[in-house]
Amino acid sequence: MASSSSFPVLFLLLSCLALALLAKADEVHKHEFVVQETPVKRLCNEHHIITVNGQFPGPTLEVREGDTLEINVINRAQYDVTIHWHGIRQLRTPWADGPEFVTQCPIKPGESYKYRFTIKGQEGTLWWHAHSSWLRATVYGALIIRPREGKAYPFAKPSREVPVILGEWWNANPVDVIREAQRTGGAPNVSDAFTINGQPGDFLPCSQKETTAIPVKPGETALLRFINAALNHELFVSIAQHKMTVVGVDASYTKPFTTDVLMIAPGQTTDVLVTMDQPPTRYYVAARAYVSAQGVGFDNTTTSAIIEYDCGCATGFGPKIQPAVPALPAFNDTAAATAFAAGIKSPEKVKVHDHADEYLFFTVGLGLFNCEPGQLCAGPNNNTRFTASMNNVSFVFPKTDSLLHAHYYKVPGVFTTDFPAYPPVQFDYTAQNVSSALQQPVPATKLYPLRYGSVVRLVLQDTSIVTPENHPIHIHGYDFFILAQGFGNFDHEKDIKKFNLVDPPQRNTVAVPVNGWAVIQFVADNPGVWLMHCHLDVHITWGLAMAFLVEDGYGELQSLPPPPVDLPMCK
Ligand SMILES: [Cu+2]
C-alpha cells in the first residue's frame, strides 16, 4: 500500500537528483591574494613594485557565470590596500566591492580581508585592481567570466582566448608621485611607458626580449580580451593588417561590428574577435594615448605586443622577421574615438524604461583652488592648486569610517545626503572661457539618495573649466545603458531625439565626450553605497567623484546584509 503511493514521489526525487548531478553546480573558487613588494626589471632598471602573489600583472581569475569567488587578500606590503572587482554587480554583497573608505576601511599591513561574491547575469571580461592611493598602477589583473556549463557564446567559439591588459609603467613609485602632487598642488608626473600584459614592448629601451608574444595559427579566430588598466590615459589600439570585430564591452555582449581601431578608456574592457587571415608572419598589436585635454603633459610612447603566426614553415621565421606596424590615430583624434563609441550597441532590443523616476544632471570637470596661506601652489600661474568636481562638489573621502559602514550603523557626521541633482549654478559649460568665479568647487562628502527600484536617468556634462577633457565615468555596483552622447551643452529639447531606447550599449564605464555629454540610465536595484567617479586616477584624487546611497527595498532580498565579521575598520 505504502510503496505504491510513494513510488511517484520517489521517482520524482530521483529524477531531480539525476538532473542536479547532470547540471554541474555553480562553483566556488577560492584564492589567496598576497599583496607584497616584488623586484622587477623594466626600462633597463630594477624596481620594487607592489604585486599580488609576486605576479605582474596579477593572477587572472577565470570563472563561469553563476560561480562564487572567495578571495582572501593578505596585506604583506607597507601600504594600506583594498581590492575592487571592477564591473562586478555585487548584488547584495556591497561589503565586497572594495573602494577604500566607501565600502570598507583599508586592509592595514599585516592584516587580511576575505572578499566573497557571486557573479550573476554577467559574461565577458572584467578585471580587478587596488582601490587605494595609486597602487592600482601595478596591482591589477583580468577577471574572465565564461557562460555557464552548456551555454555557448553568442558567436562561434574562438579557438584561442587571450587577455590583453594595457597598463602604465612608472619608473618612480606611483604612490610617491601622487603624494608629491598632493603636497604641491600641481599636476602629477606622467607614466614612462605603456605596457601590454606588463611589458612595454619593442619600441622601448631594454624591453625587446620580453615583448609580449601572442602565438596564433593561420586561419583561426582568436578572442582578444582588451582591458585598459592604465591610470591616467585613454588608449587607441590597432593590429597591423587585421580587422577586429567587437563582440563585448564591460562584460556585456554587443552587436558585432568591425573596426581597425579601438578606443578604450581606463576602466573599460573590449572583447574582439580577430581572424588570422593574413600571410603567416608577425604583426604588432600597438597602443598609444588618446589625449583630449589641451596643454597638459601626457605619455607619448607606444606599447606593442606581437601576434606570431605559427606557419610551421621555416628557417628564418621568428624574431628575425620585423613585424608589420599598424597605423594609429593621432593623439588628439576625437573623431576616431567618437566613431568607435558610436559603433557599440546591444546585440538585440533591450528593455529600457522610456521615463525615469530621477532626472539628474551632473557636471564633470576640473577646477582650481585659490592658494591659502601656508600651502604650496604649483597649479596654473603658481598661485592655485588643481582640483576636480561633480556639480561643483569636490569629493572628500572620509577618514574615520567607510560610507557604507556609517550608513548601515547610522553613524552621524561621516557624510551628508544633499548632493545636488543639478549644478548649483547653470552656465555655458563648454564655453571657451568660463569665468574664474566658477572654477573653485566646494570640498565635501555628499551622497545622493536613491529609492530602491527607481529608474535613474543621468546626464553627465563635461565642463571646459581649466580644460575640457574626455572623462571615463565609472559607477560601482551597476551596469547602465548609454542612451546618447554628443558635443556641446546637453539640450533637453533637441538631444532627447537622439536617445537610443532600442539597442543602447550596456557598460560600467562611459567615456564622456570632450566638451560634450553622455546620458546614462539604470535601475537602482542594488542597495548600498556606490561610488561614481572618473577612472583617470589623477581626477579621482582631485575629487571627481560622488556616491549614490541606494536605500533598502522591502524584505530581506532587497536589503543590505550585515557586514562580514572580518570587515576592516578604520580604528
Ligand atoms: Cu576625469
Residues whose N, C-alpha, C, O or C-beta is under 5 A from the ligand:
A	BS01	CU	H471 P472 C534 L536 H539
